[in-house]
Amino acid sequence: MKKYLGIAILSTMIACTNSAHKGESATDSTASTEKTDASVKVELADPKIEKIYASYITVKNELVAANAKATQGAAAELSTALKAFEGCENTALISDKIAATADIKVQRKEFTALSSDVIALFKHAEVKNGAIYVQHCPMANNGDGGDWLSSDKKIRNPYYGDEMLECGAVLEELTAKK
């Protein structure tokens, strides 16, 4: 766990985060939802971060469905959202790589780096409602593992789709601070 925490802290320092945006609040934000059996409404304080989250969840869901073409479009939308948030330009480049290929294996490989950066961003985001789950599949990436975000506790593995749909576990819940 200490190793994971150290990696998360290091990732946070190099990931797309900007403390200047941390204090911003949404005045008229719309909640992002993930389309699953137990859909959970997630609302974030910053509308730009909320847009990143909604776009990221769409990329993740399309990878779960093994829909490479739809993943490309969702990744392009995510890239636009990331470019609109100061400090996330390098993460947008990863999203661009996913958008540029129709090879689902390449998309899933790039999703690992994308998720690492986005998870670091969301660990510092203000969750107003709902929960964001950090999930992990130990078998992804040839046994090196892979993480992703979900607004549903139920595992839907983006690294394997139908092959191993429920492989993984929840590592952490990001919720509103009380």
C-alpha positions, 0 to 999 in steps of 0.5 A: 500500500505504501508503494501505491501511495508513493506512486500516487503522490509522484503521479500527482506531482507530474500529472495534470493538476493545478491547485489554482483550480482547486478552489473554484466551484460550479455555479450551475453544474450538471452531474455526470453519470456512468451508464450501468445497472447501478448508476451513481450520480457524481457531481464535482465542484469544478465544471471543467473537471466534471467535463473531464470526468464525463469524457473519461467515463465514456472512454472507459465504457467504450473500452469495456464494450471493445468498441474501438471506433467509439473509443476514438471519438470519446478520446478526442472529446476527452482530449478537448476537455483536458486541453481546457484545464490548465496543466493537463496538456500532456495528458491530452496528448495521451488521449490524442494517441487513443483517438488516433488509433482504431487498434483496441489493444493500443487504446487499452495500453495507452489507457493505462497512462491516461488513467494514471494521470486522471486518477491523480487529478481526481484525488485532488478534485472536490466531489460534491455528490456521489462517489468515484471508485479507483479500480484495479485489475492485477492482470492488465498489461501482462501482469503489471496491472492497470487502474481506472476510475468508475462511478459504479462500485461494480467492476467493468474491466476496460482492459479486457472487456467481455474476456474478463469483465469482472476482473478487478477490485476497488482500491479507493473511494473518492467521496465528498469531504464531510 
